[in-house]
Amino acid sequence: MKKVLLTGMVGILTLGALAGCSSEDKHTSQAAVDANDSLETIVEKAKKEGEVASVGMPDTWANWVGTWEDLDKKYQIKHQDTDMSSAEELAKFESEGENGTADIGDVGISFGPLAAEKDLLLAYKTTYWKDIPDWAKDKKGEWLLSYTGTISFMTDTKNVQNPPTSWEDLVTGDYKIAVGDVTKANQAQFSVLAAAMANGGDEKDIQPGLDYFKKLAKKDRLSSVDATLANIEKGETDVTILWDFNALNYRDQIDKSRFKVTIPKDGSVISGYTTLINKHAPHPNAAKLAREYILSDEGQINLAKGYARPIRENVTLPEEVKKQLLPDEEYEAAKPVKSNKDWDQTAIELPEKWQSEVLVHVKK
C-alpha cells in the first residue's frame, strides 16, 4: 500500500506509542532538540535517544533496510517502521500532535508543502543542502527529496514483440496497458502527467494526458489488472506504466531477460520522495541523523541498490550498483516537476476528471 494518494486525507490511523517511549522520554527528547546543534552534537544526542520510528519506510522499499542496518551498526540506533501511505503519514502526524509516536516518514513530493503548510514538520537541511536541486527542496529545509523516480514503461516481451520506447509507440500498439488507479494512486497520476508533458501539456495543463488515455480507453487498450508483482510475473499485463525504480526492481525479481524497461523518449516526468521529520518526534535527533545519513554517499548508494536514483548527482555509485539502473542517456527527455503548487492543484482535480473523461470509455 506504499505511497497511495488518498483524496481528502482519509484513512487516519491512530497507532500505539513505541514500547519504552514514555511521555517523560518524549518531553526530554523535545527539550533536547536545537536548530543550532552541530552534526557532532546531533550524533551524540541521537545515540542517547537510541531509536528511530519511521512510517512509510519499510525495508523492501528502495532498500531502506540498508540504511536502518547502517544506523544500528554505526550509531547503535534501533529502528521500526509502520508502512502507510503518504496521506496517512501526514494524518498521523496531525492527529497525534504533541503526543507523536513517529519520528520520520517518506512521502511523495506533493505532500511536503502540504505538511509544511499544516506546521507538522521539524526543519533540518543536513550538511548536503547545496547538493540538492532547488526544485527538490523548500527554503527552510522542512522537506527535501532523497531520491527520484521517473515514469517508465515495463514491457513483458513474452506478450509484446516490439517494446514501446515512446508514448507514440504506445498508442499505436495492439496490446493492453496497465496504468493503475488514477483516482488515488500517486504513481498512476504522475503517469498521466508524463503523457501530458509528452503531448504539449504540463503540471497546470493535464488535458493532453487525459486526451491521450481517453484515446486508449476508446480502443479498449487500458487494462484493469492491478500492476502487482504477482500479476506481472503471471503475464497478466503487457505493458505496465511504473516508476523506474519499481519497474527495475520487478524486472530483476522475476526475470531480467523477459522484461524491457524504458523511459519514453518523447517525454516523461521526474518526481521523487521526501523525508519528513515530525515536529513532535519522540526521537528528533535520531530523525535528524537518519536524514543526514540518507543524504550521505553511503545512504544514497543504499537507495540506488533499491533501484532509486539518488537526488545528489555528485555521488559516485559502485559499478555493480550503477549497472542495476538505466543509463543516464535514457533520461534525456525526462523533466522534473516545474511547479509543485500547480501540480498540487491539478492532482486534486485529476481523479474526477479521470472518471468523467477516461473511465466512462472503458468497456466493462
C-alpha positions in Angstrom: 0.0 0.0 0.0 3.1 2.2 -0.1 2.6 5.7 -1.5 -1.1 5.8 -2.3 -2.6 9.3 -2.6 -5.8 9.3 -0.6 -8.1 12.1 -1.6 -9.3 14.3 1.3 -6.7 13.0 3.7 -8.8 10.0 4.7 -7.7 6.9 6.4 -6.2 8.4 9.6 -4.5 5.7 11.6 -4.0 6.0 15.3 -1.2 3.7 16.5 0.1 2.9 19.9 3.2 4.5 21.2 6.5 2.8 20.9 7.4 0.4 23.7 9.7 2.2 26.1 8.8 5.7 24.9 7.0 7.3 27.9 5.7 10.9 27.9 8.7 11.8 30.1 11.0 10.4 27.4 9.3 12.5 24.8 9.5 15.6 26.8 13.2 15.1 27.4 13.8 14.5 23.7 11.8 17.5 22.6 13.7 19.7 25.0 17.0 18.3 23.7 16.4 19.4 20.0 18.2 22.5 18.9 18.3 24.0 15.5 21.9 25.3 16.1 23.3 21.9 17.1 26.4 20.8 15.2 26.4 17.4 13.5 28.6 16.0 16.2 26.1 17.1 18.8 23.2 15.7 16.9 25.0 12.3 16.7 25.7 12.4 20.4 22.0 13.2 21.2 20.8 10.6 18.7 22.8 7.9 20.3 21.3 8.7 23.7 17.8 8.5 22.2 18.8 5.1 20.8 15.9 4.5 18.4 14.0 5.9 15.5 10.4 5.2 14.4 9.6 5.6 10.8 6.3 5.5 8.8 6.1 4.5 5.1 9.8 3.4 5.0 9.6 -0.4 5.0 12.7 -2.5 4.5 11.7 -3.6 1.0 11.0 -0.1 -0.5 14.1 1.4 -2.2 16.3 -0.7 0.1 15.6 1.3 3.2 16.8 -1.8 5.1 20.4 -0.9 4.2 20.1 2.4 5.9 18.4 1.1 9.0 21.1 -1.6 9.4 23.9 1.0 8.9 22.3 3.3 11.6 22.3 0.5 14.0 25.8 -0.6 13.2 27.4 2.8 13.2 25.4 4.6 15.9 23.5 1.9 17.8 20.1 3.3 16.8 17.4 0.7 16.6 14.5 1.1 14.1 11.0 0.1 13.5 8.6 1.0 10.7 4.8 1.1 10.2 4.1 1.1 6.4 1.4 3.5 5.3 0.5 5.9 2.5 1.7 9.5 2.2 -1.7 10.8 3.2 -1.9 8.5 6.2 1.6 9.6 7.3 0.5 13.3 7.4 -2.8 12.4 9.1 -0.9 10.5 11.8 1.5 13.5 12.5 -1.5 15.8 12.6 -3.9 13.6 14.7 -1.2 12.7 17.3 0.1 16.3 17.7 2.3 16.7 20.8 1.9 13.0 21.6 3.7 12.0 18.4 4.9 8.4 18.1 6.6 8.7 14.7 9.9 10.4 14.0 10.3 10.4 10.3 8.4 9.5 7.2 8.8 9.2 3.4 6.2 10.8 1.2 5.5 11.8 -2.4 6.8 15.3 -3.3 3.2 16.8 -3.2 2.9 16.1 0.5 6.0 18.0 1.5 4.5 21.5 1.0 1.2 20.3 2.4 2.8 19.1 5.6 4.8 22.4 5.9 1.5 24.4 5.4 0.0 22.4 8.3 3.0 23.2 10.5 3.7 19.5 11.1 7.5 19.5 10.4 10.9 19.9 12.1 13.3 21.6 9.7 16.7 20.1 9.1 18.8 20.9 6.0 21.6 18.4 6.5 25.2 19.1 5.5 24.4 18.2 1.9 21.9 21.0 1.4 23.8 22.6 -1.5 23.9 19.3 -3.4 20.1 19.2 -3.7 18.5 20.9 -6.7 16.3 23.9 -5.9 13.2 22.2 -7.3 13.7 19.3 -4.9 13.6 21.2 -1.6 11.9 24.1 0.3 13.8 27.1 1.6 13.6 26.1 5.3 14.7 22.5 5.0 11.3 21.2 6.1 11.2 18.8 3.1 13.9 17.8 0.6 13.9 14.9 -1.8 16.1 11.9 -1.1 15.7 10.1 -4.4 13.9 10.4 -7.6 11.6 8.3 -9.8 10.8 8.7 -13.5 7.8 7.3 -15.2 8.8 4.3 -17.3 7.3 1.5 -19.5 7.8 -2.1 -18.3 7.1 -4.4 -21.2 6.6 -8.2 -21.0 8.4 -9.4 -24.1 6.6 -12.7 -23.9 3.4 -10.7 -24.8 4.8 -7.8 -26.8 7.4 -8.4 -29.6 8.2 -4.7 -30.1 8.5 -3.0 -26.8 7.4 0.7 -27.0 10.1 3.3 -26.5 7.8 6.4 -26.7 4.2 7.4 -26.0 3.7 7.5 -29.7 4.7 3.8 -29.9 2.4 3.0 -27.0 -0.7 4.5 -28.6 -0.2 2.7 -31.9 0.3 -0.8 -30.5 -2.3 -3.5 -30.1 -1.6 -4.7 -26.5 -3.1 -3.9 -23.2 -1.6 -1.2 -20.9 -1.8 -1.1 -17.1 -1.6 2.4 -15.6 -3.1 1.8 -12.1 -5.8 3.6 -10.3 -5.6 7.3 -11.2 -8.3 8.2 -8.7 -6.0 7.5 -5.8 -2.5 6.2 -6.8 0.4 8.7 -6.8 2.3 6.7 -9.4 -0.7 6.5 -11.7 -1.4 10.2 -11.5 2.2 11.0 -12.5 1.8 8.7 -15.4 -1.0 10.9 -16.7 1.3 14.0 -16.2 4.1 12.3 -18.1 1.8 11.6 -21.0 0.6 15.2 -20.9 4.2 16.5 -20.9 5.0 14.4 -23.9 2.0 15.8 -25.7 2.4 19.6 -25.0 0.9 19.8 -21.5 2.4 20.4 -18.1 1.6 20.5 -14.4 -1.0 23.1 -14.9 -2.5 21.7 -18.2 -3.2 18.0 -17.7 -5.7 17.8 -20.6 -3.3 16.4 -23.2 -2.7 13.5 -20.8 -6.4 12.9 -20.3 -7.0 13.0 -24.0 -4.2 10.5 -24.6 -5.6 7.9 -22.2 -9.1 8.6 -23.5 -7.9 7.5 -26.9 -6.5 4.3 -25.4 -9.7 3.7 -23.5 -11.8 4.1 -26.6 -9.6 1.5 -28.3 -10.1 -0.9 -25.4 -6.4 -0.8 -24.6 -6.5 0.0 -20.9 -6.1 -3.0 -18.6 -8.0 -3.2 -15.4 -5.4 -5.7 -13.9 -3.6 -4.4 -10.8 0.1 -3.8 -11.5 1.3 -6.0 -8.7 4.5 -8.1 -8.8 2.4 -11.3 -8.8 0.2 -10.2 -11.8 3.2 -9.0 -13.8 5.0 -12.3 -13.1 1.9 -14.3 -14.3 2.0 -12.3 -17.6 -1.4 -10.6 -16.9 -0.1 -7.3 -18.0 1.5 -6.5 -21.4 2.9 -3.0 -20.7 2.8 -1.5 -17.3 3.5 2.2 -16.5 5.5 2.5 -13.4 8.2 4.5 -11.6 11.5 3.3 -13.0 12.7 2.0 -9.6 9.6 -0.2 -9.2 9.9 -1.4 -12.8 13.6 -2.3 -12.5 13.1 -4.0 -9.1 10.2 -6.1 -10.5 12.2 -7.0 -13.6 15.2 -8.3 -11.6 13.0 -10.1 -9.1 11.1 -12.0 -11.9 13.4 -12.4 -14.9 15.7 -9.7 -16.2 15.8 -11.2 -19.7 12.0 -11.2 -20.0 11.2 -7.6 -19.4 12.2 -4.4 -21.1 12.2 -1.2 -19.1 12.4 2.1 -21.0 12.0 5.8 -20.3 9.7 7.2 -23.1 12.0 9.1 -25.4 9.3 11.7 -26.3 8.9 12.9 -22.7 8.5 11.8 -19.1 8.3 13.3 -15.6 10.8 13.1 -12.8 9.5 13.3 -9.3 10.5 11.8 -6.1 10.1 11.3 -2.4 11.0 13.4 0.6 11.7 12.6 4.1 9.5 14.5 6.7 10.6 14.9 10.3 7.7 15.1 12.7 7.6 18.4 14.6 6.7 16.3 17.7 9.1 13.4 17.1 9.8 11.4 20.2 13.4 11.0 18.9 14.1 14.2 16.9 17.8 13.9 16.9 17.7 10.3 15.7 15.4 11.5 12.9 17.8 14.3 12.0 20.7 11.8 11.9 18.6 9.5 9.8 18.0 12.2 7.2 21.7 13.2 7.4 22.7 9.6 6.7 20.1 9.1 3.9 21.7 12.1 2.1 25.3 10.9 2.7 27.2 9.0 0.0 26.5 5.7 1.8 22.8 6.4 2.2 22.4 7.5 -1.4 24.2 4.3 -2.6 21.8 2.3 -0.3 18.8 3.8 -2.2 20.4 3.1 -5.6 20.8 -0.5 -4.5 17.0 -0.4 -4.2 16.8 1.0 -7.8 16.1 4.6 -6.8 18.1 7.3 -8.4 19.9 9.4 -5.8 19.0 13.1 -5.6 22.7 14.0 -5.2 24.3 13.8 -8.6 27.8 14.1 -7.2 27.7 10.6 -5.6 29.8 8.0 -7.4 27.9 4.7 -7.5 29.8 1.4 -7.4 29.9 -0.1 -10.8 27.7 -3.1 -9.8 25.1 -0.7 -8.4 25.2 1.5 -11.4 24.6 -1.4 -13.7 21.2 -2.0 -11.9 20.0 1.4 -13.1 19.2 2.6 -16.6 21.9 4.6 -18.4 21.8 8.4 -17.9 21.1 9.0 -21.6 17.7 7.2 -21.2 16.6 10.3 -19.2 17.3 13.0 -21.7 13.6 13.7 -22.4 12.6 13.4 -18.8 11.9 16.7 -16.9 11.3 17.4 -13.2 8.1 18.9 -11.9 8.5 22.6 -12.5 5.7 23.9 -10.2 4.7 21.9 -7.2 2.0 24.4 -6.5 0.4 23.9 -9.9 0.7 20.1 -9.7 -0.8 20.0 -6.2 -3.9 21.7 -7.5 -4.0 19.5 -10.7 -3.7 16.3 -8.6 -6.7 17.3 -6.5 -8.8 17.8 -9.7 -7.4 14.8 -11.6 -9.4 11.9 -10.0 -12.8 13.4 -11.0 -11.6 14.3 -14.5 -10.2 10.8 -15.0 -13.5 9.3 -14.0 -15.6 11.6 -16.2 -13.3 11.7 -19.2 -11.5 8.4 -19.4 -13.2 5.7 -17.3 -16.5 6.3 -18.9 -15.0 4.9 -22.1 -13.5 1.8 -20.6 -15.5 -1.3 -21.6 -16.9 -3.3 -18.7 
